[in-house]
């Protein structure tokens, strides 16, 4: 094992994550939007591709199940591309429709779509954002430093300042864990300490 290479990799991670502090207002706006949505009875839908799909599923689990506290489940719904529904949409329509078609059936005005796309230009994420916006939903985007077409449709965008996909996703993970922690604390019953 090359210890210098590992140390260099850790340094790159730290540098990318430290830049997240510059986006504190954006992260807080996401927290506020989700808290407001859940308190109003709205739902959160999450989607991504590849590693970003794993991030979407991770956030859904933290909010639906729990992060630190036993509490009422929050309506966080993971949109899957790999189940029977996703494969049917891909086969009968196209892979570009895999998330959008699900939103056509589920998303209601006042709901939020949170998408992960390190490039900000995934066609199926773009289509999902278009449908969410057309149906009166809000769109949150976690992406990389470049402004892809999805960012033009997002209400709130977090641009992770990493120069590679893995670093972008690592910044996303730090940010979404913070968001989940803040949302969970806000949604605890009165008197239950966070």
HELIX and SHEET records of a PDB file:
HELIX    1   1 UNK A    3  UNK A   18  1                                  16    
HELIX    2   2 UNK A   19  UNK A   23  5                                   5    
HELIX    3   3 UNK A   24  UNK A   39  1                                  16    
HELIX    4   4 UNK A   51  UNK A   64  1                                  14    
HELIX    5   5 UNK A   84  UNK A   92  1                                   9    
HELIX    6   6 UNK A   95  UNK A   97  5                                   3    
HELIX    7   7 UNK A  100  UNK A  106  1                                   7    
HELIX    8   8 UNK A  123  UNK A  134  1                                  12    
HELIX    9   9 UNK A  149  UNK A  152  5                                   4    
HELIX   10  10 UNK A  165  UNK A  187  1                                  23    
SHEET    1   A 5 UNK A  76  UNK A  78  0                                        
SHEET    2   A 5 UNK A  44  UNK A  48  1                                        
SHEET    3   A 5 UNK A 112  UNK A 117  1                                        
SHEET    4   A 5 UNK A 138  UNK A 143  1                                        
SHEET    5   A 5 UNK A 156  UNK A 159  1                                        
END                                                                             
